[in-house]
Amino acid sequence: MDVLFYALGSVLILSCLLDLRIADPEKWVAFGLVRLLFLLPVLAGAYLYFTADMQLQLVAPLFFLENAFSLIWILTAYSLRPGPDPASSKPFRNPSIVIGGILVLGAGAHGVFNLPAVDTVDGALVFPRFGWLYASSVFMLMAAFLMAWRLEMYWRALGPQERRRFRYLLLGFFLICGGFLWYASYRLAYLSLVDNHFLLLAILLLIAWLLASYAVARHRLLNRNLFVSRKVVYSAVLPTVFAGYLIFLGLASIVMRAFGWSLHFVAQWLLVVLGLLLIAVLTLSARVRRALKYFISTHFYVNKYEYRDEWLAFSDLLRGTLTESGVVEALRRILKDCLYADTTMIWLGDTGLGFHLIDGDKDRLESFDPVITAGDPLVLYLQNERYFYLEMPENSPTWQRVSSEKKDFFSRNGLVLAVPLTIGGQCVGLIGVGPEYTESCYGRDDFDLLT
């Protein structure tokens, strides 16, 4: 385990050298944020492991991991731009930061070959004053003070709209600063390491990590700096859930052994079976997979759809199709796969003779409106508009008239959205779409996709 601590800390410190090739200050913040989001759960897990088994040989690698976090914390603090001058936020122009990185690596190398002078007194670990463990605590205290100062300046410089985007991220960072200020101050005052303090600090770090992760995912704070293919994200959901489940079981086992708790044999295996059953449901349920796809598309990406992929998929479905019914079926399939709606209806015709519902199921033809006349108010409206949506935020008098006259039509067919099918400026059909099963409203991305 000590080798793992050293390896993770060294890799994270050396990754900071990549920032030397970056000229954009915003990317410094983005890379620092990525490192912190990775390091926070790692450091919290190290604290939990140390709480369960306070071995003397783990003290040096744990302090090295803390020093690596403090160094990245300082780099991220310097990368924040509280003012309009980006030149004031170039961390590698400050020689003290470079020297600090060298000292952290040197302290880690020293701890590999020389165990720290730590004694056990009344169940706590006590270290001497003015040793390298004492200096490490001072380094952590300085990093916490610096980040708190920079965060306060950054918050004051943000506008009202930006404060809404960054509030949970900064709240998590302030929580980390407060936790480390208390933790380092206690260590410097009493020169001791207490297991309960590590447990509390691990919980605070995990809460801060959840707040920061939510802010990044919800407000897309990294959408201009990191891009991961949708296919990679979709394929990684199930392995991530399975890995998280196993990590949860492992952490629960460590905590239970640390506090001497016991779990009945039946309850233990019931928990394992229920977790595997939940993963199987995620794997086999198409509706659950579509709900996960919707969540990822709307919370992790700027655009809800990858238009190029949808168009290529539609082109593949059209390959070899020579009949009108084949084209309609391909259109219906692609809409069912990409839209989050259970109801999709297509009428074909023209503005002179009217439009007829195209569906291979005769029962559906009898249950819904099979014909829309040429002079229908909805047809006349869609000749001049891109779509008709029942939940439009701004309603014109024409929209209100059509909505009033076609209320029964939309209710009877279970539709909320109608879009014209046009060829060369001529309306040759209508697409009717039901509400999203996610209970969300359609937006610009949906209208663009249908167009």
N, C-alpha and C positions, 0 to 999 in steps of 0.2 A: 504493500500500500504506500510506503514512503517513496518508492521509486515512481509510482503514479503521480504523487503530489509534485515531485521535482519535475517530472516530464511535462505535466500540464502547465505549471508555472513558467518553465523555460520556453515552451512553445508560444505561450501568450506574450511573454516579454519580447521574444525575437520577432513575433509578428508585427510589433510596433515599428520595426525598421521599414516595413512596407510603406508607412506614411511618408517616408522621405521622398518617395517618387510622386506624391500627390500634391498638386498645387491648389486644389479647390478646398477651402476651409470647411465647407459643408460636408465633404466626404470624410474629413478627419472626425467630425462629430459622428457620422454614420458608422464608420469602422470602430470607433470607441464604444458606441452603443452596442454594436454586435458583440464585441469582446465582453462587455459587461453582462449582456444577456446570457452569454455562454458561461461566464465565470461565476455568476451569482449562485446558481443551483449547485455548481461544483463545490464552491466554498461552503455552502450550507450543508451539503452532504459530508464534506470533510469534518465540519464541526459535529455533526451527528455521530459520525464514526468515532471521533475522538471522545465524545461524551460516553459512548458505550464502552470504549476500551482506552483509557488514558495511559497508554504506554509511553515510556520516556523516549524511546527511539522515534516516536511520531511527533515530538515537539518541534524539532528542527525543520522537517518538511512542512509541517503545518504553518510555522512562522514564515517560511519561504513563500508559501502560497498566499499568505496574508500580505507579504511585501509586494508580490507580483500584483495583487489586487490594488494595493495602495498606489503603486506606480501607474497602473492603467487608470485609476481614479484621478490622479493628478493630470495625466495627459488629456483625459476627457474634459477635466475642468478647464484647462488652458485652451482647449479647442472650442469651448463655448464662446460665442461672440455676443457679448452684452451690448456692443455699440456698433455703429456703422463702419468702423475701420477694421477690415479683415486682417490687416498686418499686425494688429495687436494680439492676434490669437494664433500665432504660429509656434506650437510648443517646442519644436526642435531647434528654434533659434535661441532658446533659453538653455545655456550650458549646464545649469544646475539640474535640469531634468535628465540630460544625458549622463551626467555624473551619477545621479540617483539610480539610473538603470544599471550602470556598471557596478555600483555598490550592492544593489540587490542581487545581481548574479554572483558577485563575490561572496556575499553572505551565504547564499545557497551552497556554493562550493565549499565554503568553510564548514557548514553544518554537515556536509556529507562525510568529512574526514574527522571532525571533532564534535563529539556529542556536547550539547549545552550543559552548563552546570545547573541542574535542576534537582531539587529535593522534594520528597513527599512529606507533608506535614498536615496531620488531621484530615487526610483525604484530598488535600489540595496540593497542587504543584507550585513550589516557591522557587523563584529565580533571583540571582543577586542583582544589586544595584549597579548601574553603569556598565553592564555587560552588553553583548550584541542583541540579546533578547529585549533588554531595556531600550536600546536604540531603535529596535524594530517597533516597539510600542510608541515611541516618540514620532517615528515616521508615519505610523497609522494616524496618530492624532493630528499631525500637520496636514495630512491628506484630507481628513474629514473637515478640518477648519477651512482649507482652501476650497474644497468643493462647495461647502455651504455658502461661502462668500460669493463664489462665482454664480451659483444657482440663484442667489438673491438678486444679484445684478442682472442676470439673464431674465428673470421673471419680471423685473421692473421695466426692462426694455421691450417686452412683448406687448403687442396690441391686444384688445379684447378678444378678437377672433382667434388669434394665435394662442392666447392663454387657455382657451377652451380645448385646443388640440393637445397642448403640452401639460395640462394640469395633473393628470394621473402619473405621467412620467416623472415630473418634478416632485410630486408627492412621494412617489416611491424612492427617489433619490434623497430627498430630505429625511425620509425614514432611515435610510442607510447611514446618512451622516449622523443622525441622532444616536443610532445604535452603536456606531463605532466611537463616537465621542464619549459615550458612557463607558463602553467596554475598555477603551484605551486608558481613560482616566482612572478607572478602578485598578487596572494592572499597574499603572505607574505609581498609584498611591499605596497599594498593598503588596505589590510585587508577587502576586499569586494568580494562579489559573484555577477557576472553579468550574466544575462540570456543568452545573445548572446555568451558568452564564453562557456557555457554548450552546446549550440547548435553546435558550431564549434567543440568542443572536441568530441561530439557524432559522428559527421560525420567523423572525423579523426580516431576514434576507429573502426568504421564500415569499413572504407577503409583498415585499418591495418588488421582487421579480415578477410576480403576477400583475401588479399595477403597471409596471413598465411594459410588460408583454402585451397587456390589454391596450395600452395607449398606442404602441407601435402597430398592432394589428387593426385596431378600430379606426384610427386616424391616418393609417398608411404613412407613417413617418419615414419609412425607408423606401417608398415606392419609386424614388428617382435615383436610388443608389444601388439597390439590389433587385434583381429580377430572377425568379425561378420559374421554369416552365410549368404550366398547369398540369401537364401529364406527370411530371416528377412529383408535384405536390399531391395529386390524386392517388398515385401509386404508393406514396409514402404514408398515407393516413393510417391504413390498417397495421403496418409494421410499427408505426409510432404508438398506436393505441396498445398493441400487444407489449411493446417494450416498456411503456409507461405502467402497464398493469404489473409486469414482473418487477419493475423498480419499486412500485408501491408495496408489493408483497415483501421484497427484500428489506425496505426501510422499516416496515411494520415489524418484521422479525427482529431487526436490530434494536428497535425501541423496546420491544417486549422483553428481550433478553437483558437489556440494560437496566430495566426497572423491575425485573423479576416477575413479570406478568405471565400468565399461562392462558392457553386457548384450548378449548376442548377439541378432541380429535375430529369429531363430527363437524363442528363449526369450522374448523380449519379447512377440511376438504370440501365442505359445502361452499366456502368462499372461493376456492380454486375452481370448482365446477361452474359456479354462477358466472365467474369472470370469463371462463372459456366459452360459456353459452352466449354471453353478451357479444363476444368477439365473433362468434359464428353468426349471430343475428345481423351484425354489421356487414358481414361478408355476403350473406345470402339475400338480404332485403334490398330490393331495387329502390324502393321509396326512401329508405334510410340513406343509401348511397347518393341519391339525387339531392336529398336534403343537405348532406355533407358537401356535395359539389356546389350547391347554391351558397352555402355559408362561406366556403373558400373563395368563390368567385366574387362575392359581394363585399368581403371584408379584407382580402389580401391583395386585390388587384384594382387598378384604376378603372379598367373597363370590365364590365360583367361578363362579356363574351370575348373569345378569341375569334374575330370575324373571319380571318383567313382560314382557320381550321374548319369552321362551320361551312364556309363556302366550298372548300375542297371536299368535305364529307357529302354535301349536297350534289356536287359534280359526280362523285363516285356512284351515288344512288341513281343518277340520271343516265349513267353509262349503259347503253344497250336498250334504253327505253324508247319505244317508237309510238306509243299510244297516249291519248290524253289521260286515260285512267292511270297509266303507269307514272306519268309525270305528277299527277295529283297525289298518288300514293307515296312517291318519293318526297314530295313537299310535306305531306302529313307526317311522315316518319322523322324527317329532320326537325320539324317543329316540336314534335313530341320529345325528341332527345335533348334539345337545347332549351326549350321553354319549360318553365316550372308550372305547367298547367295540365290538368287531366282532360280538358275539353278543347278540341280543335276541329273546326268545321270549315269546309271550303265550298263555295258556290261558284260555278262557272257560267258564262253567257256573254251578253253584251248589253249596252245601254239602250238598245232598240227593242229586244225581245225579252229581256229579263234574265235572271240568273237561277240556275237549278243546283240543288245540293248534290254533290258527288260523294257517294258512299256506297261501299259494297254491301253493307248490312241493311236489308230491307226494313227491319224493325226500326232502325234509327230514322229511315226516311219517313216512316209513318208517325214517329214520335215527335220529330222536329219540323220546322217550317221547310218544306221541300223547294219552295219557289219564292224569290224576291222579285217583285215587278220592276219594270224599267223606271217607272215614275215614283218609286219608293223614296220617301224623304231621306233615308239613310244613303241610298245610291246617289242622289243629287248632292248630298253633303260631301261624300267621299270623292266626288269628281273635282272638288276644289281643295280638299284637305288630305293630309297624309294619313290620318287615322281618326277614329272616333272612340273616345274613352269615357266611360261613365263617371270616372273619378278624377276628371280634369280639374286642376286647382282654379283655373280662370275660365269661366263659362260665358261665351258670347250669346246674344239673343238667338242666333241661328242654332247654336248647340242646344240651348234650352228647349227650343221648339222641337228639334229632332228627338231629344231625350224624352220629352213628354209623349210624343206620338209613338215612339218605338220602345217604350218602357216594357210593355207586355212581351214584345218580341225578344228582348234581351233576357227577361226573366224566364220565359218559356223555354228558351234554348240554353240557359245557363251560361250566358256570355257577358263579358264586360268590355271587350275591345273588338273593334272591327277595323280592318285594314284593306285597302283596295289592291287588287292585282292588276298591274298595268303593263301594256306592251306598246311601245312607241307612242306613249301619251294617251292611249285608249284603255279604258277600264274593261277588263275581260273577266273579272271575277272578284270575289270578296273572301277574305279570311276572317273567321270569327274565333276568338280565343276566350276561354273561360278564366276565372280568377286563379291567381297563383295559389297552390296548395300550401305555400309557406306563409300565407296571410299577409304578404307584402304587396305593395302597389307597383304597377308597372312604371318604368322610367325611361329616360332617354335612350339607354342602351337597348332596351327591348324594342322601342320604336325604330331605332336605327337598324337593328337586325331584321325586323320584319320588312322594312323598306328595301 
